[in-house]
Amino acid sequence: MTAVLSDAPVSSSTARSLDAVALYRFFRSGEEETLALRGVSLHVDAGEIVAVTGPSGSGKSTLLSCLAGLDEPTAGTVRIAGERMSARPESERAALRADRIGVLFQSNNLFAHLTVEENVQLAQRLSPRSSPSPAPREIVARVGLADRTRSLPSQLSGGEAARAGLAVALANDPVFLLADEPTGELDGDTEQRLLDLLRAHADRGCAILLVSHSPHVVAVADRVIELEDGRIR
């Protein structure tokens, strides 16, 4: 199946969509201190796909949470399209995330009681932007689910649910897309279909960072960053 995508550029795109400088994240439990990130710096340019790999416990999920503004780094700065994400109140981080960042998880991107189209509509309502977003049906069609707009998540196959989750992540044409093991539960053909959709969106100007163990994800990436013990190797 061929992905159908608009030729319009991703809104608010800049040459460098993500800048993260010297990120540290410490966790304390009683007398024990865990250093999850130890001075991680990275950037992702518009139109680029970067894969982050590393063993379990290397800091991948912590890094993703800090980049998305879901967690606050202990030290260091994160900027999205030039605007600071870190060291801001949660309400401001949430507004920036809703406006400029798409987050795709391995699962749980969809509300079970809403149709595919309604899930996309909800994501758009959360965005503070004044400019109009693409119509939900258009976004759903981009990921090849034009005939499933009124389906509930329970009525979708695993591959369809993954693409519906991607539609939600793309609801506001984000400048930066973060994905955490987005193909972990997919078979080979379905995984490649999702990766083709991500590449097509990158070609429209979106910066994409994928946290994954999959060799197929690594193969589609423009660059690969390997984490080990909270540091970039």
C-alpha positions in Angstrom: 0.0 0.0 0.0 1.3 3.5 -0.9 1.1 6.2 1.7 -0.9 9.3 0.6 0.7 12.5 1.8 0.1 16.2 1.3 2.9 18.2 -0.4 2.4 21.1 2.1 5.4 21.7 4.4 5.2 20.9 8.1 4.1 24.0 10.0 6.7 25.9 12.0 9.5 23.9 10.6 13.1 25.2 11.2 16.4 23.9 10.1 17.1 22.5 13.5 14.0 21.2 15.2 15.6 19.8 18.3 18.6 20.9 20.4 19.4 19.1 23.6 22.6 20.3 25.5 24.3 18.5 28.4 21.2 16.7 29.8 21.6 15.1 33.2 18.9 13.2 35.1 19.4 11.9 38.6 16.9 9.8 40.6 17.2 9.3 44.4 15.6 6.6 46.4 16.7 6.8 50.0 20.5 6.8 50.1 20.8 5.5 46.5 21.3 7.8 43.6 20.8 6.6 40.0 22.3 8.6 37.2 20.0 7.9 34.2 21.5 10.6 31.9 25.1 11.9 32.1 25.6 14.9 29.9 23.8 13.8 26.8 23.8 16.4 23.9 22.2 15.8 20.6 20.3 17.6 17.8 17.9 16.5 15.1 17.4 18.6 11.9 14.2 19.1 10.0 13.7 16.2 7.6 16.1 13.9 9.5 15.4 10.6 11.2 17.6 9.7 14.1 17.5 6.3 15.8 18.5 6.0 19.5 19.7 2.5 20.5 21.2 0.9 23.6 20.6 -1.9 26.1 17.9 -1.8 28.7 18.7 0.7 31.5 20.9 2.8 29.2 18.7 5.9 29.6 16.7 5.7 26.3 13.2 6.1 27.9 14.5 8.8 30.3 16.0 10.7 27.4 12.7 10.5 25.4 10.7 11.8 28.4 13.0 14.8 28.8 12.9 15.6 25.1 9.1 15.5 25.1 8.8 17.6 28.2 7.2 14.7 30.1 10.0 14.8 32.6 12.3 17.6 33.6 16.1 17.1 33.3 18.1 17.7 36.5 20.4 19.9 34.4 20.8 20.9 30.8 18.5 22.5 28.2 16.0 21.2 25.6 14.8 23.5 22.8 12.1 22.7 20.2 12.3 24.8 17.0 14.3 27.3 19.0 11.9 27.5 21.9 13.0 26.3 25.3 11.2 23.2 26.6 13.1 22.6 29.8 13.0 24.6 33.0 9.4 25.7 32.4 6.2 25.1 34.3 4.4 21.8 33.3 1.5 23.8 31.9 3.8 25.6 29.5 5.6 22.4 28.6 2.3 20.7 27.9 1.2 23.5 25.6 4.4 23.5 23.6 4.3 19.7 23.4 0.7 19.8 22.1 1.6 22.4 19.5 5.0 21.2 18.2 5.7 17.6 19.2 4.1 14.4 18.2 4.6 11.4 20.6 4.1 7.9 19.4 4.3 5.1 22.0 4.4 1.4 21.3 0.8 1.3 22.6 -1.7 3.5 24.4 -1.8 6.2 21.8 -5.6 5.7 21.5 -8.6 6.2 23.8 -10.6 3.0 23.6 -14.0 4.7 23.7 -13.2 7.1 20.8 -13.1 6.3 17.0 -9.9 6.9 15.1 -11.2 10.2 13.8 -12.3 11.3 17.3 -8.9 10.4 18.7 -7.3 12.8 16.2 -9.9 15.5 16.9 -9.1 15.3 20.6 -5.4 15.7 20.0 -6.1 18.8 17.9 -8.4 20.3 20.6 -5.5 20.2 23.0 -3.2 22.3 20.8 -3.1 26.0 21.7 -2.2 27.0 18.1 -4.4 29.6 16.3 -3.6 28.4 12.8 -5.9 25.6 11.5 -4.6 22.0 11.6 -5.3 19.6 8.8 -8.8 18.0 8.8 -8.8 14.8 10.9 -10.0 12.7 7.9 -7.1 14.0 5.9 -4.6 12.9 8.6 -6.2 9.5 8.9 -6.1 9.1 5.1 -2.3 9.9 5.2 -1.7 6.8 7.2 -3.8 4.7 4.9 -6.9 4.3 7.1 -9.4 6.4 5.2 -11.9 3.5 5.5 -11.4 3.2 9.3 -12.2 6.7 10.5 -15.3 5.6 12.4 -13.7 2.4 13.9 -12.9 2.0 17.5 -9.5 0.8 18.5 -10.9 -2.6 19.5 -12.0 -3.0 15.9 -8.5 -2.5 14.4 -5.8 -5.0 13.7 -2.4 -4.5 15.3 -1.0 -2.8 12.2 -4.0 -0.6 11.9 -3.8 0.5 15.5 -0.1 1.4 15.0 -1.0 3.6 12.1 -4.0 5.1 13.9 -1.6 6.0 16.8 0.7 7.6 14.2 -2.2 9.7 13.0 -2.8 11.0 16.5 0.9 11.8 16.8 0.7 13.8 13.5 -2.6 15.5 14.4 -1.1 19.0 14.6 1.7 18.6 11.9 4.4 18.6 14.6 7.9 19.9 13.8 9.4 17.1 15.9 8.1 13.5 16.3 9.3 11.2 19.1 8.6 7.5 19.0 9.3 4.9 21.7 9.6 1.4 20.2 6.9 2.2 17.6 7.3 -1.1 15.8 8.0 -3.5 18.7 4.8 -5.5 18.4 4.5 -5.5 14.6 5.3 -8.1 12.0 7.9 -7.4 9.4 5.6 -6.2 6.6 3.6 -4.0 8.9 6.8 -2.6 10.5 8.1 -1.6 7.1 4.8 0.0 6.2 4.9 2.2 9.3 8.6 3.1 8.7 7.7 4.1 5.1 5.1 6.5 6.6 7.6 7.9 9.0 10.1 8.5 6.2 7.4 10.1 4.0 6.6 12.5 6.9 10.3 13.3 7.4 10.6 14.1 3.7 7.9 16.7 4.4 10.2 18.4 6.9 9.5 16.8 10.2 12.4 15.9 12.5 12.0 12.4 13.9 13.7 10.6 16.7 13.0 6.8 17.2 14.0 4.9 20.3 14.2 1.2 19.2 16.0 -2.1 19.2 14.8 -3.0 15.7 17.5 -3.3 13.0 14.8 -2.2 10.5 14.4 1.1 12.4 18.2 1.5 12.4 18.3 0.9 8.7 15.8 3.6 7.8 17.5 6.2 10.1 19.9 8.9 8.7 21.9 8.7 11.9 22.2 6.3 14.8 23.0 7.3 18.4 23.9 4.6 20.9 23.4 5.2 24.6 25.3 3.3 27.3 25.1 4.0 31.0 23.4 7.3 30.3 26.1 8.5 27.9 26.4 8.7 24.1 29.0 6.2 22.9 
